[in-house]
Amino acid sequence: MNRSLARRRNTTRSLLACACIILAALASLVWVRSDAHSAPASCALSNGDHKVATSPGASLLALSDADLNRELSVARDLNMWAVRLDVDWSVVEPVRGQRNWAPIDRVVNAIVAHGMCPVGLATYTPIWAARPLDFPRNSHYRPADPNVFASFAAAAAQRYSQSISVWEIWNEPNLAHYWLPRANATEYGRLLAASYTAIKRAVPGAAVISAGLAPGTDNGRDIAPLTFVRSLYQGGFNRSLDALSVHPYTYPALPNDPAAAAWSTAARMWDMRDVMVAAGDGHKKIWMTEFGAPTGTGTNSVSEAVQAQSIQIAIGAQNDAPWLGPLFVYSLRDAGTDPNNLEHNFGLVRRDWSPKQVYTFLESR
């Protein structure tokens, strides 16, 4: 402002500026609400059939702008359809009633700018929202009230209604590590049902898929994925999912290795399909929202050739089984450089951005 102007002119301009800010804010609210009942057609549930996407993991939120742009460029260059993104309640609302969407906004906008579809993973619990008797120490504890989580999921769905058409509810709840203190299919089913209802009310065009189920056994704390699916269906919670989600990791074995069939999560997808068909859900797909294999020298790691072959087999399964939805490859870039650390070596490219064999395969498909 030019301070040499008369006070009256200053006051007038200030009032006009305030009015413009208020009008802009109101316009923003109207824009969100007016679009709350639509969803991007190109990113719809059915548009993911037999496509390849990526699940880079929670680290995506912490990347610098430069690294975020470069990772998403890797996905775009490989003609990936979508990017699975953590919409982490504990990140957005660490203090009750104080939501900061900026970290999520940044990544959603970047994915869209790269011409891909964000798939929202609504997940995890702020400490304040967990059950006090669980003595929560991190965000992986079950929410105390599924309806409070559902309210957050609906707010996220409404905020991103122009960009996100598919919402996955939670991550790997069949493992105690992600549903502390122990996995419970009925508890998760209630969370799924509450979230489904809330999201559909906020954005009727949005799709809701169940949480990706990880390899695991029935050991009192974890629940095997097939057991978990059967429990969801026995409880009627299948009415609250538009697709089922699985993380069919099999490393160090290949997904089609007959010797691994007894424990292979990939093989269990056919059994899950039988459960779905028997319940009248034959029209619903199974999404593979995480899949990959770690290279390196650690126990259960694989060679780059086997990593590439695993992805190739999974893509082949998509073509052979019309009930399989998209395949989300975990992950884009190695998380570190320690060859003995499995979590450092799931990338399609190495930490220095040099491509692995699987990158070359995906590039040429």
Residue pairs with C-beta under 8 A, 6 or more apart in sequence:
1 10
1 13
3 10
32 158
32 159
32 161
33 158
35 161
35 162
36 158
36 161
36 202
36 203
37 161
37 203
37 204
37 205
38 161
38 162
38 203
38 205
39 161
39 165
39 203
39 205
39 206
39 207
40 117
40 162
40 163
40 165
41 47
42 117
43 82
43 117
43 118
43 163
43 164
43 165
43 166
44 165
44 166
44 207
45 165
45 166
45 207
45 209
45 242
45 243
45 285
45 325
47 81
47 117
48 81
48 82
48 166
48 287
48 325
48 326
49 285
49 325
49 326
50 318
50 319
50 324
50 325
50 326
51 81
51 82
51 326
51 327
52 78
52 79
52 80
52 81
52 315
52 326
52 327
52 329
52 362
53 75
53 80
53 81
53 82
53 83
53 84
53 116
53 117
53 119
53 326
53 327
53 328
53 329
54 75
54 80
54 82
54 83
54 84
54 328
54 329
54 330
54 331
54 332
55 83
55 84
55 289
55 290
55 328
55 329
55 330
55 331
56 71
56 75
56 83
56 84
56 330
56 331
56 332
56 333
57 86
57 330
57 331
57 335
58 86
58 88
59 335
60 68
60 71
60 83
60 85
60 86
60 107
61 86
61 88
61 91
61 103
61 104
61 107
63 71
65 106
65 110
68 106
68 107
68 110
69 110
69 114
70 353
71 332
71 333
72 83
72 110
72 111
72 114
72 116
73 114
74 332
74 333
74 348
74 349
74 353
74 359
75 83
75 114
75 116
75 332
76 114
76 115
76 116
77 363
78 348
78 359
78 362
78 363
80 116
80 329
81 116
81 117
81 326
82 116
82 117
82 118
82 119
82 166
82 326
82 328
83 111
83 116
83 117
83 118
83 119
84 119
84 121
84 168
84 289
84 290
84 328
85 104
85 107
85 108
85 111
85 118
85 119
85 120
85 121
86 121
86 123
86 124
86 171
87 104
87 120
87 121
87 122
87 123
87 156
87 160
88 104
88 123
88 124
88 139
89 122
89 123
89 124
89 125
89 126
89 129
89 139
89 149
89 152
90 124
90 125
90 126
90 127
90 139
91 103
91 104
91 124
92 99
92 100
92 101
92 103
92 104
92 152
92 156
93 99
93 100
93 126
93 152
94 126
94 127
95 126
95 128
96 126
96 128
96 129
99 155
101 159
104 156
104 160
107 118
108 118
108 160
108 163
108 164
109 163
111 117
111 118
111 163
112 118
112 163
117 163
117 164
117 165
117 166
118 160
118 163
118 164
119 164
119 166
119 167
119 168
119 289
119 328
120 156
120 157
120 160
120 164
120 166
120 167
120 168
121 167
121 168
121 170
121 171
121 289
122 149
122 152
122 153
122 156
122 167
122 168
122 169
122 170
122 195
123 168
123 169
123 170
123 171
123 211
124 139
124 140
124 171
125 136
125 139
125 140
125 141
125 142
125 143
125 149
126 139
127 136
127 137
127 139
129 143
129 144
129 145
129 148
129 149
130 136
130 141
130 142
130 143
130 144
131 141
131 142
131 143
131 144
132 144
134 141
134 142
134 180
134 181
136 180
138 180
140 177
140 178
140 179
140 180
141 180
141 181
142 179
142 180
142 184
142 187
142 191
143 149
143 191
146 187
146 190
146 191
146 193
146 194
146 195
147 194
147 198
149 191
149 194
149 195
150 191
150 194
150 195
150 197
150 198
150 199
151 198
153 167
153 169
153 195
153 198
153 199
154 195
154 198
154 199
154 201
154 202
154 203
155 202
156 164
156 167
157 164
157 167
157 199
157 202
157 203
157 206
158 202
158 203
161 202
161 203
161 205
161 206
164 206
165 205
165 206
165 207
166 206
166 207
166 208
166 209
167 195
167 199
167 206
167 207
167 208
167 209
168 208
168 209
168 210
168 211
168 212
168 245
168 287
168 289
169 191
169 192
169 195
169 196
169 208
169 209
169 210
169 211
170 178
170 179
170 188
170 191
170 192
170 211
171 178
171 211
171 212
172 178
172 179
172 211
172 212
172 213
172 214
172 247
173 179
173 183
173 185
173 188
173 211
173 213
173 228
174 183
174 185
174 213
174 214
174 216
174 222
174 223
174 224
174 225
174 227
174 228
175 183
175 214
175 216
175 222
176 182
176 183
176 221
176 222
179 187
179 188
181 221
182 220
182 221
182 222
183 216
183 221
183 222
183 223
183 228
184 223
185 223
185 227
185 228
185 231
185 232
185 235
186 231
186 235
188 211
188 228
188 232
189 231
189 232
189 235
189 237
189 240
190 237
192 208
192 210
192 211
192 232
192 237
192 240
192 241
193 237
193 239
193 240
195 208
195 240
196 208
196 240
196 241
197 240
199 206
199 208
200 206
200 208
207 242
207 243
208 240
208 241
208 242
209 241
209 242
209 243
209 244
209 245
209 287
209 289
210 232
210 241
210 243
210 244
210 245
211 245
212 245
212 246
212 247
212 287
212 288
212 289
212 290
213 225
213 228
213 229
213 245
213 246
213 247
213 265
214 225
214 247
214 249
214 265
214 290
215 225
215 247
215 249
215 250
215 263
215 265
216 222
216 223
216 224
216 225
217 224
218 224
218 227
223 231
224 268
225 246
225 265
225 268
225 272
226 268
226 271
226 272
226 275
229 244
229 272
229 275
230 275
232 238
233 275
233 276
233 279
238 276
238 279
238 281
241 284
242 284
243 284
243 285
243 286
243 287
243 325
244 272
244 276
244 284
244 285
244 286
244 287
245 286
245 287
245 288
245 289
246 265
246 268
246 269
246 272
246 286
246 287
246 288
246 289
247 265
247 288
247 289
247 290
247 291
248 255
248 264
248 265
248 266
248 268
248 269
248 288
248 291
248 314
249 265
249 266
249 290
249 291
249 292
249 293
250 257
250 260
250 264
250 265
250 266
250 293
250 310
251 292
251 293
251 294
251 300
251 301
251 302
251 310
252 293
252 300
252 301
252 302
252 306
253 259
253 260
253 264
254 260
254 306
254 309
254 310
254 313
255 264
255 266
255 267
255 310
255 313
255 314
255 317
256 266
256 313
256 317
257 264
260 267
261 267
266 314
266 317
269 286
269 324
270 321
272 286
273 286
273 321
273 323
276 282
276 284
276 286
282 323
284 323
285 323
285 324
285 325
286 323
286 324
286 325
287 325
287 326
287 328
288 314
288 324
288 325
288 326
288 327
288 328
289 328
290 328
290 330
291 310
291 311
291 314
291 327
291 328
291 329
291 330
292 307
292 310
292 311
292 329
292 330
292 331
292 346
293 301
293 302
293 306
293 307
293 310
293 311
293 346
294 300
294 301
294 302
294 307
294 342
294 343
294 344
294 345
294 346
295 301
295 302
295 303
295 304
295 307
295 345
295 356
296 338
296 339
296 340
296 341
296 342
296 344
296 345
297 339
297 340
298 339
298 340
298 341
298 342
298 345
299 342
300 342
301 339
301 342
301 345
302 310
304 356
304 357
304 358
305 357
307 356
307 357
307 358
308 356
308 357
308 358
308 360
308 361
311 327
311 329
311 358
311 361
311 362
312 361
314 327
315 327
315 365
317 324
318 324
318 326
318 327
329 348
329 362
330 346
331 346
331 347
331 348
332 347
332 348
332 349
333 347
333 348
333 349
333 350
333 351
333 353
334 344
334 345
334 346
334 347
334 349
334 350
334 351
335 343
335 344
335 345
335 346
335 347
335 351
336 343
336 344
336 345
336 351
337 344
337 351
338 344
339 345
344 351
347 356
348 355
348 356
348 358
348 359
348 362
349 355
349 356
349 359
350 356
355 363
